[in-house]
């Protein structure tokens, strides 16, 4: 289980409690990227006596297995009858041998749902293209149209699959209206709901992690971080040879060409998208859907004299990759590539939790200690407070004037699961924070906070790896920008560099020097504007000082409704 998976479960808890699809009560923010994954967990979350963490892990594992089975059966059907009756699961072995696939299948994220939808959609296309399909055409189109619900970037596969469906069932332009409308109706209806309920045209995570810049260098580094450790070119070359061997001196029908082209073209588009936006901070995660797509036509292959050698190569590689091949940083104390800032997510959370298989939120020592400290402070306070957490100080209370108890920290999934639902959990990056989501980084900020989050004692898959390079990254993904100044300075010197920006913020708020920590019990009423601004724009450094995460005084202004961010942010 990962912290990002726990973020999803916080929203599920709110829905099951009757508070609506929100992360914090009373604040309409769509903090989950996969709408369909959230809906699935809500439907199965009613099971009594089973924690949501275990439900997410089990459902993700079952969905991953189902997606592989559908992909295998689709490849078998596409191959058709042949002299050889022995079928070898070449593509399936490649997928299973990759550690990131196994890790994220049980991470609480939507990876299992992605596998199920990709395998199921292609299986439906194969049945449409190779036999008389029972049932209306629009039913297949509806499934194809679910791509943006699974993940917004899977709209690329939806487009390719829709074109393939129309080509396979072509009967003239007039007959395309019904399947196209069927594929579009659910996404359009939900988009209307999203704009009305959340006031955005994308999930809030897409806003916080905009992918408007082209970061090809970072993207290719991320691509190499996934392909190089596992020598992925070996099974890919073997699968290509197998495909050519099966088609050698044979007449290939138009339908087979379409069925092979749909996942291959979609996979190439997904790879290009991930590389363009600079990759991700989670090793391999964003390239798993593309890998699954590219391997769909060879998930299962007929074993003949021509395909025997490639089959043996794939089998041998799968044994070695599954058992021994890992990233160079997987065994480090902090399993992260400091140069490219890419983390082995599972190894990071295992190290942070001290448990080989962390599932429950309370299995993570950091989250449990933070929640226990926060609950003790909340019980001792008479008025609502904002709790700012740092590993060196624990939770420190500041006055809150919005009537809410708030905990602010970079990780919000674990605390969100362990704290009561009426306690707001806010992050300075913007995953579930609307003001921070509307901000962006600025080049050349002397404080160091504009280019990378402040280190606050997080786990190795930490704040360093949350914010994308230049602020650009794919939906629910991101690459961190390293801060050479802050990283090379001792804590007190780093804070000295941050003082000018904190001074700007103090001038706005009209408050005393926060480097002289006020007593947690010395609460005083403040205007709502100041509390809201502090809530969204403050975080704490390892030494306990307050840091302004915005680049300039001029970038922030106060209104009667609270903090407002200028258009340039």
C-alpha positions as CSV (number, residue, x, y, z in Angstrom):
1,X,0.0,0.0,0.0
2,X,1.3,3.4,-0.9
3,X,0.4,6.9,0.4
4,X,-1.2,7.8,-2.9
5,X,-3.4,4.8,-2.5
6,X,-4.4,6.0,0.9
7,X,-5.4,9.3,-0.6
8,X,-8.0,7.5,-2.6
9,X,-9.3,5.7,0.4
10,X,-9.8,9.0,2.3
11,X,-12.2,10.1,-0.4
12,X,-13.9,6.7,-0.3
13,X,-14.4,7.1,3.5
14,X,-16.0,10.5,3.0
15,X,-18.4,9.1,0.4
16,X,-19.4,6.2,2.6
17,X,-19.9,8.6,5.5
18,X,-22.3,10.7,3.4
19,X,-20.0,13.7,3.0
20,X,-19.8,13.5,-0.8
21,X,-16.8,12.9,-3.2
22,X,-14.4,15.2,-1.4
23,X,-11.1,14.9,0.5
24,X,-12.0,17.3,3.2
25,X,-15.6,18.0,4.4
26,X,-17.0,21.2,3.0
27,X,-14.3,21.6,0.3
28,X,-15.2,20.4,-3.1
29,X,-11.8,19.2,-4.4
30,X,-11.5,16.2,-6.7
31,X,-8.3,14.7,-5.2
32,X,-8.4,11.4,-7.0
33,X,-7.2,10.9,-10.6
34,X,-9.1,7.7,-11.3
35,X,-12.9,8.4,-11.0
36,X,-13.8,4.8,-11.8
37,X,-11.3,3.3,-9.3
38,X,-12.9,5.5,-6.6
39,X,-16.4,4.3,-7.6
40,X,-15.3,0.7,-7.5
41,X,-13.9,1.0,-4.0
42,X,-17.1,2.7,-2.9
43,X,-19.2,-0.1,-4.2
44,X,-17.1,-2.8,-2.5
45,X,-16.3,-0.7,0.6
46,X,-19.5,-1.6,2.2
47,X,-18.1,-5.1,3.1
48,X,-18.4,-5.4,6.9
49,X,-15.3,-6.3,9.0
50,X,-12.8,-5.7,6.2
51,X,-10.6,-2.6,6.2
52,X,-10.5,-0.4,3.1
53,X,-6.8,-0.9,2.7
54,X,-7.2,-4.6,2.4
55,X,-10.2,-4.2,0.1
56,X,-8.1,-1.9,-2.2
57,X,-5.2,-4.4,-2.3
58,X,-7.3,-7.5,-2.9
59,X,-9.4,-5.8,-5.6
60,X,-6.4,-4.4,-7.3
61,X,-4.8,-7.9,-7.4
62,X,-7.9,-9.5,-8.7
63,X,-8.3,-6.9,-11.4
64,X,-4.7,-7.3,-12.5
65,X,-5.1,-11.0,-12.8
66,X,-8.4,-10.6,-14.7
67,X,-6.8,-8.1,-17.2
68,X,-4.0,-10.6,-17.9
69,X,-6.5,-13.4,-18.5
70,X,-8.6,-11.3,-20.9
71,X,-5.4,-10.3,-22.7
72,X,-4.3,-13.9,-23.0
73,X,-7.7,-15.1,-24.3
74,X,-7.8,-12.2,-26.8
75,X,-4.4,-13.1,-28.2
76,X,-5.4,-16.7,-28.4
77,X,-8.6,-15.9,-30.3
78,X,-6.7,-13.6,-32.7
79,X,-4.2,-16.3,-33.5
80,X,-7.0,-18.6,-34.5
81,X,-6.8,-22.3,-35.2
82,X,-3.4,-23.6,-36.2
83,X,-1.4,-26.8,-36.5
84,X,0.2,-26.2,-33.1
85,X,-2.1,-26.4,-30.2
86,X,0.5,-25.4,-27.6
87,X,0.1,-21.7,-26.6
88,X,2.9,-20.0,-24.7
89,X,2.1,-16.8,-22.6
90,X,5.0,-14.8,-23.8
91,X,3.6,-11.3,-23.3
92,X,2.0,-12.2,-20.0
93,X,5.4,-13.5,-18.6
94,X,7.1,-10.2,-19.6
95,X,4.4,-8.2,-17.7
96,X,4.6,-10.5,-14.6
97,X,8.4,-10.5,-14.5
98,X,8.5,-6.7,-14.1
99,X,8.7,-5.8,-10.4
100,X,6.8,-2.5,-10.9
101,X,3.8,-4.3,-12.2
102,X,3.6,-6.5,-9.1
103,X,4.3,-3.6,-6.8
104,X,1.6,-1.3,-8.1
105,X,-1.0,-4.1,-8.6
106,X,-1.3,-4.1,-4.8
107,X,-0.5,-0.4,-4.1
108,X,-4.1,0.7,-3.6
109,X,-3.8,2.7,-6.9
110,X,-5.7,2.1,-10.1
111,X,-3.0,-0.1,-11.8
112,X,-5.1,-3.2,-11.5
113,X,-8.1,-1.4,-13.0
114,X,-6.0,-0.2,-15.9
115,X,-4.9,-3.8,-16.7
116,X,-8.5,-5.0,-16.5
117,X,-9.8,-2.2,-18.8
118,X,-7.0,-2.5,-21.3
119,X,-7.3,-6.3,-21.5
120,X,-11.1,-6.3,-21.5
121,X,-11.4,-3.6,-24.2
122,X,-9.0,-5.4,-26.5
123,X,-10.8,-8.7,-25.8
124,X,-14.0,-7.1,-26.9
125,X,-12.4,-5.8,-30.1
126,X,-10.9,-9.2,-30.9
127,X,-14.4,-10.8,-30.6
128,X,-15.9,-8.2,-32.8
129,X,-13.1,-8.7,-35.4
130,X,-12.8,-12.5,-35.4
131,X,-16.3,-13.9,-34.9
132,X,-20.0,-13.1,-34.8
133,X,-20.4,-11.0,-31.7
134,X,-23.6,-11.2,-29.9
135,X,-25.0,-8.1,-28.3
136,X,-25.4,-4.5,-29.6
137,X,-22.4,-2.6,-30.9
138,X,-23.0,0.3,-28.5
139,X,-22.2,-1.9,-25.5
140,X,-18.6,-2.3,-26.7
141,X,-18.5,1.4,-27.4
142,X,-19.6,2.2,-23.8
143,X,-16.7,0.1,-22.4
144,X,-14.2,1.8,-24.8
145,X,-15.5,5.2,-23.6
146,X,-14.5,4.5,-20.0
147,X,-10.9,5.2,-20.6
148,X,-10.9,8.8,-19.2
149,X,-12.6,7.5,-16.1
150,X,-9.8,4.9,-15.5
151,X,-7.1,7.5,-16.0
152,X,-7.3,10.8,-18.1
153,X,-4.3,9.9,-20.2
154,X,-6.0,6.6,-21.3
155,X,-8.1,8.7,-23.5
156,X,-5.3,8.0,-26.0
157,X,-6.2,4.3,-26.0
158,X,-9.9,5.2,-26.1
159,X,-9.3,7.1,-29.4
160,X,-7.3,4.3,-31.0
161,X,-9.8,1.6,-29.8
162,X,-12.8,3.6,-31.1
163,X,-11.2,4.0,-34.5
164,X,-10.4,0.3,-34.6
165,X,-14.0,-0.6,-33.6
166,X,-15.4,1.6,-36.4
167,X,-13.1,0.1,-39.0
168,X,-13.9,-3.5,-37.9
169,X,-17.7,-2.9,-38.1
170,X,-17.8,-0.3,-40.9
171,X,-21.1,0.0,-42.5
172,X,-21.1,3.7,-43.6
173,X,-20.9,7.0,-41.9
174,X,-24.5,7.0,-40.7
175,X,-23.9,3.8,-38.6
176,X,-21.0,5.5,-36.7
177,X,-23.2,7.9,-34.9
178,X,-24.6,5.4,-32.4
179,X,-21.3,3.9,-31.2
180,X,-19.6,7.3,-31.0
181,X,-22.5,8.7,-29.0
182,X,-22.5,5.7,-26.7
183,X,-18.8,6.1,-26.1
184,X,-19.1,9.8,-25.3
185,X,-22.3,9.9,-23.2
186,X,-20.8,8.9,-19.8
187,X,-17.6,11.1,-20.1
188,X,-19.7,14.1,-21.2
189,X,-22.2,13.7,-18.4
190,X,-19.5,13.3,-15.8
191,X,-17.6,16.3,-17.2
192,X,-20.7,18.4,-16.7
193,X,-20.9,17.2,-13.1
194,X,-17.2,17.9,-12.5
195,X,-17.5,21.4,-13.8
196,X,-20.6,22.1,-11.7
197,X,-19.6,20.3,-8.5
198,X,-15.8,21.0,-8.4
199,X,-15.6,24.0,-10.7
200,X,-12.8,22.5,-12.8
201,X,-12.6,20.8,-16.1
202,X,-9.9,18.3,-14.9
203,X,-9.3,16.5,-11.6
204,X,-7.5,18.8,-9.1
205,X,-4.5,16.5,-9.4
206,X,-4.2,17.4,-13.1
207,X,-4.2,21.1,-12.1
208,X,-1.6,20.6,-9.5
209,X,0.6,18.6,-11.8
210,X,0.1,20.4,-15.1
211,X,1.7,18.8,-18.1
212,X,2.0,21.8,-20.3
213,X,5.8,21.8,-20.9
214,X,7.9,19.5,-23.0
215,X,10.6,17.9,-20.8
216,X,12.1,15.4,-23.2
217,X,15.4,15.0,-21.4
218,X,13.8,14.1,-18.1
219,X,11.3,11.9,-20.0
220,X,14.0,9.9,-21.7
221,X,15.8,9.5,-18.4
222,X,12.6,8.1,-16.9
223,X,12.3,5.8,-19.9
224,X,15.8,4.5,-19.4
225,X,15.3,4.0,-15.7
226,X,12.5,1.6,-16.6
227,X,14.0,-0.3,-19.5
228,X,17.7,-0.5,-18.7
229,X,17.7,-2.3,-15.3
230,X,15.6,-5.2,-16.7
231,X,17.2,-5.3,-20.2
232,X,13.7,-4.9,-21.5
233,X,15.0,-4.8,-25.1
234,X,15.6,-8.6,-24.9
235,X,12.0,-9.8,-24.5
236,X,10.7,-7.0,-26.8
237,X,13.1,-8.2,-29.6
238,X,12.1,-11.8,-28.9
239,X,8.4,-10.9,-29.2
240,X,8.9,-9.0,-32.4
241,X,10.8,-12.0,-33.9
242,X,7.9,-14.2,-32.8
243,X,5.4,-12.0,-34.5
244,X,7.3,-11.9,-37.8
245,X,7.8,-15.7,-37.6
246,X,4.1,-16.3,-37.3
247,X,3.3,-14.0,-40.2
248,X,6.1,-15.3,-42.5
249,X,4.7,-16.1,-45.9
250,X,1.1,-15.9,-44.8
251,X,-1.7,-13.8,-45.9
252,X,-2.9,-11.4,-43.2
253,X,-6.4,-10.2,-43.1
254,X,-7.4,-6.6,-42.6
255,X,-9.0,-7.4,-39.3
256,X,-5.9,-8.9,-37.9
257,X,-3.9,-5.8,-39.0
258,X,-6.4,-3.6,-37.2
259,X,-6.4,-5.7,-34.0
260,X,-2.6,-5.6,-33.8
261,X,-2.4,-1.9,-34.8
262,X,-4.8,-0.6,-32.1
263,X,-2.8,-1.6,-29.0
264,X,0.6,-1.0,-30.6
265,X,-0.3,2.5,-31.8
266,X,-2.0,3.3,-28.5
267,X,1.1,2.1,-26.6
268,X,3.4,4.2,-28.7
269,X,1.3,7.3,-28.0
270,X,1.3,6.6,-24.3
271,X,5.0,6.2,-24.3
272,X,5.4,9.5,-26.2
273,X,3.1,11.3,-23.8
274,X,5.0,10.1,-20.7
275,X,8.4,11.0,-22.2
276,X,7.2,14.4,-23.3
277,X,6.0,15.5,-19.9
278,X,9.1,14.4,-18.2
279,X,8.2,11.0,-16.7
280,X,7.3,10.4,-13.1
281,X,8.9,10.1,-9.7
282,X,7.6,6.5,-9.2
283,X,9.8,4.0,-11.0
284,X,8.1,2.4,-13.9
285,X,4.5,3.3,-12.9
286,X,3.6,5.6,-15.8
287,X,5.0,3.3,-18.4
288,X,3.2,0.2,-17.3
289,X,0.0,0.9,-19.3
290,X,2.0,1.4,-22.4
291,X,4.0,-1.8,-21.8
292,X,0.8,-3.7,-21.3
293,X,-0.7,-2.3,-24.6
294,X,2.4,-3.1,-26.7
295,X,2.4,-6.7,-25.4
296,X,-1.3,-7.4,-26.0
297,X,-0.9,-9.0,-29.5
298,X,1.7,-11.4,-28.1
299,X,0.2,-12.1,-24.7
300,X,-0.2,-15.7,-26.0
301,X,1.6,-17.1,-29.0
302,X,1.5,-20.5,-30.9
303,X,4.7,-22.5,-30.4
304,X,6.1,-23.7,-33.7
305,X,9.6,-24.5,-35.1
306,X,10.0,-20.8,-36.0
307,X,8.9,-19.5,-32.7
308,X,10.6,-22.0,-30.4
309,X,13.9,-20.0,-30.0
310,X,12.2,-16.6,-29.2
311,X,9.9,-18.4,-26.7
312,X,12.9,-19.9,-24.9
313,X,14.6,-16.5,-24.7
314,X,11.5,-14.9,-23.2
315,X,11.1,-17.7,-20.7
316,X,14.8,-17.4,-19.6
317,X,14.6,-13.6,-19.4
318,X,11.4,-13.8,-17.3
319,X,13.1,-16.1,-14.7
320,X,16.1,-13.8,-14.4
321,X,14.2,-10.6,-14.4
322,X,11.6,-11.8,-11.9
323,X,14.1,-13.2,-9.5
324,X,17.2,-10.9,-9.6
325,X,17.0,-7.8,-11.9
326,X,16.3,-4.7,-9.9
327,X,17.1,-1.0,-10.1
328,X,20.6,0.1,-8.8
329,X,19.0,2.0,-6.0
330,X,16.5,-0.6,-4.8
331,X,18.7,-1.8,-2.0
332,X,19.8,1.6,-0.7
333,X,18.7,2.9,2.7
334,X,16.8,5.6,0.8
335,X,15.8,3.8,-2.4
336,X,15.9,6.8,-4.7
337,X,18.0,7.9,-7.7
338,X,19.2,11.2,-6.4
339,X,20.3,12.4,-9.8
340,X,17.0,11.8,-11.6
341,X,14.9,11.8,-8.4
342,X,13.1,8.5,-9.2
343,X,12.0,6.3,-6.3
344,X,11.5,2.6,-5.9
345,X,8.1,3.2,-4.3
346,X,7.6,-0.1,-2.7
347,X,11.1,-0.3,-1.2
348,X,10.7,3.3,0.1
349,X,7.5,2.5,2.0
350,X,8.8,-0.8,3.3
351,X,11.8,1.1,4.7
352,X,9.6,3.9,6.1
353,X,7.2,1.5,7.8
354,X,9.7,-1.1,9.0
355,X,7.3,-3.7,7.8
356,X,7.9,-6.1,4.8
357,X,4.3,-5.8,3.7
358,X,2.8,-2.6,4.9
359,X,-1.0,-2.6,4.2
360,X,-2.8,-0.6,6.8
361,X,-2.2,3.1,7.4
362,X,-1.2,2.4,10.9
363,X,1.6,0.0,9.7
364,X,3.6,3.2,8.8
365,X,5.4,4.4,11.8
366,X,5.6,8.0,10.6
367,X,1.9,8.2,9.9
368,X,0.9,6.5,13.2
369,X,3.2,8.7,15.2
370,X,1.9,11.8,13.5
371,X,-1.7,10.9,13.9
372,X,-1.3,10.1,17.6
373,X,0.5,13.4,18.2
374,X,-2.2,15.3,16.3
375,X,-5.0,13.6,18.2
376,X,-3.4,14.4,21.5
377,X,-3.0,18.1,20.6
378,X,-6.5,18.4,19.2
379,X,-7.9,17.0,22.4
380,X,-5.9,19.5,24.5
381,X,-6.9,22.6,22.4
382,X,-10.1,24.6,23.2
383,X,-10.2,26.3,19.8
384,X,-9.6,25.1,16.2
385,X,-5.9,24.9,15.3
386,X,-3.6,24.4,12.4
387,X,-1.1,21.6,13.1
388,X,2.1,21.9,11.2
389,X,4.2,18.7,11.4
390,X,8.0,18.3,11.2
391,X,10.0,15.3,12.3
392,X,12.1,17.3,14.6
393,X,9.3,19.0,16.5
394,X,6.2,16.9,16.0
395,X,2.9,18.8,15.5
396,X,3.0,22.5,16.4
397,X,-0.3,24.3,16.8
398,X,-1.1,27.7,15.2
399,X,-4.4,29.5,15.5
400,X,-7.1,28.7,12.9
401,X,-10.0,31.1,12.2
402,X,-12.0,29.0,9.7
403,X,-13.6,26.9,12.3
404,X,-11.7,23.8,11.2
405,X,-8.9,21.7,12.8
406,X,-6.2,21.2,10.1
407,X,-3.1,19.1,9.8
408,X,-0.7,20.2,7.0
409,X,2.0,17.9,5.7
410,X,3.4,16.7,2.3
411,X,2.0,13.2,2.7
412,X,-1.8,13.4,3.1
413,X,-2.9,9.8,2.5
414,X,-1.7,8.2,5.7
415,X,-2.7,11.0,8.0
416,X,-6.0,11.3,6.2
417,X,-6.8,7.7,6.9
418,X,-5.9,7.9,10.6
419,X,-7.4,11.2,11.5
420,X,-11.2,11.9,11.9
421,X,-13.0,12.9,8.8
422,X,-13.8,16.3,10.2
423,X,-10.1,17.2,10.5
424,X,-8.9,18.8,7.3
425,X,-5.6,17.4,5.9
426,X,-3.8,19.8,3.6
427,X,-0.7,19.5,1.5
428,X,1.4,22.5,0.3
429,X,1.7,20.8,-3.2
430,X,-2.0,21.0,-4.1
431,X,-3.1,17.4,-4.5
432,X,-6.1,18.2,-2.2
433,X,-5.4,21.9,-1.7
434,X,-7.2,24.2,-4.1
435,X,-5.0,27.3,-3.5
436,X,-1.7,25.4,-3.8
437,X,-3.0,23.6,-6.9
438,X,-3.5,27.0,-8.6
439,X,0.1,28.0,-7.9
440,X,3.2,27.1,-9.9
441,X,7.0,27.2,-9.4
442,X,9.1,30.2,-10.4
443,X,12.6,30.0,-11.8
444,X,15.5,31.5,-9.8
445,X,13.9,31.7,-6.4
446,X,16.7,32.3,-3.9
447,X,14.8,30.6,-1.1
448,X,15.0,27.2,-2.8
449,X,11.4,26.4,-2.1
450,X,10.1,27.4,-5.5
451,X,12.1,24.7,-7.2
452,X,11.7,21.8,-4.8
453,X,9.7,21.1,-1.6
454,X,11.4,21.5,1.7
455,X,12.7,18.3,3.2
456,X,10.5,17.6,6.2
457,X,11.5,14.1,7.3
458,X,9.3,12.3,4.9
459,X,9.9,8.8,3.7
460,X,12.3,8.3,0.8
461,X,9.4,8.6,-1.6
462,X,9.1,12.0,-0.2
463,X,8.4,15.6,-0.8
464,X,11.5,15.8,-2.9
465,X,9.8,13.6,-5.5
466,X,6.4,15.2,-5.5
467,X,6.8,18.4,-7.5
468,X,7.5,18.0,-11.2
469,X,10.5,19.5,-12.9
470,X,9.4,23.0,-13.8
471,X,6.0,22.2,-12.5
472,X,5.1,19.9,-15.4
473,X,4.3,16.3,-15.2
474,X,1.6,13.8,-16.3
475,X,-1.6,13.4,-14.4
476,X,-1.0,11.9,-11.0
477,X,2.7,11.8,-11.7
478,X,5.7,14.1,-11.4
479,X,9.4,14.7,-11.4
480,X,11.0,16.7,-8.6
481,X,13.4,19.5,-9.2
482,X,16.5,19.3,-7.1
483,X,17.6,22.2,-5.0
484,X,21.4,22.3,-4.9
485,X,21.5,25.2,-2.5
486,X,19.3,23.9,0.2
487,X,20.7,20.3,-0.1
488,X,24.3,21.5,0.5
489,X,23.6,23.8,3.5
490,X,23.2,22.8,7.2
491,X,19.7,23.2,8.5
492,X,20.3,26.6,10.2
493,X,22.0,28.0,7.1
494,X,19.2,26.7,4.9
495,X,16.7,28.5,7.1
496,X,18.8,31.7,6.8
497,X,18.4,31.5,3.0
498,X,14.6,31.2,3.5
499,X,14.3,34.2,5.8
500,X,13.7,36.8,3.1
501,X,10.7,35.0,1.8
502,X,9.3,34.3,5.2
503,X,9.8,38.0,6.0
504,X,7.7,38.9,2.9
505,X,4.9,36.6,4.3
506,X,5.2,38.2,7.7
507,X,4.7,41.6,6.2
508,X,1.5,40.4,4.5
509,X,0.2,38.8,7.7
510,X,1.4,41.5,10.0
511,X,2.7,38.9,12.5
512,X,5.9,38.6,14.6
513,X,8.9,36.7,13.5
514,X,7.9,33.0,13.2
515,X,11.5,31.9,13.8
516,X,10.7,32.8,17.5
517,X,8.1,30.0,17.9
518,X,5.0,31.0,19.7
519,X,3.7,28.8,22.5
520,X,1.2,26.3,21.0
521,X,-1.3,27.2,23.6
522,X,-1.1,30.9,23.0
523,X,-4.0,31.1,20.6
524,X,-5.5,34.4,19.5
525,X,-8.4,35.0,17.2
526,X,-7.4,36.2,13.7
527,X,-9.3,37.3,10.6
528,X,-10.4,34.6,8.3
529,X,-8.2,36.0,5.6
530,X,-5.0,35.5,7.6
531,X,-5.9,32.0,8.7
532,X,-6.8,30.9,5.2
533,X,-3.6,32.3,3.8
534,X,-1.5,30.6,6.5
535,X,-3.4,27.4,6.1
536,X,-2.5,27.1,2.4
537,X,0.8,28.7,2.0
538,X,2.8,27.7,5.1
539,X,4.8,24.5,5.8
540,X,7.5,23.7,8.3
541,X,11.2,23.1,7.7
542,X,13.2,20.4,9.6
543,X,14.3,22.9,12.2
544,X,10.8,24.1,12.8
545,X,10.8,27.4,10.9
546,X,8.0,28.7,8.7
547,X,8.6,28.8,5.0
548,X,6.7,30.8,2.4
549,X,6.1,28.5,-0.6
550,X,5.2,31.4,-2.8
551,X,7.9,33.4,-4.7
552,X,6.8,37.0,-3.9
553,X,4.6,39.2,-1.9
554,X,3.2,40.6,-5.1
555,X,2.0,37.2,-6.1
556,X,-0.5,36.9,-3.2
557,X,-3.3,39.3,-2.2
558,X,-6.0,39.1,0.4
559,X,-9.7,39.4,-0.3
560,X,-12.8,39.3,1.9
561,X,-13.2,35.6,0.8
562,X,-9.7,34.6,1.8
563,X,-6.4,34.2,0.0
564,X,-6.4,34.9,-3.8
565,X,-3.6,34.0,-6.2
566,X,-2.7,36.3,-9.0
567,X,-3.1,35.1,-12.6
568,X,0.6,34.7,-13.1
569,X,0.5,31.9,-10.5
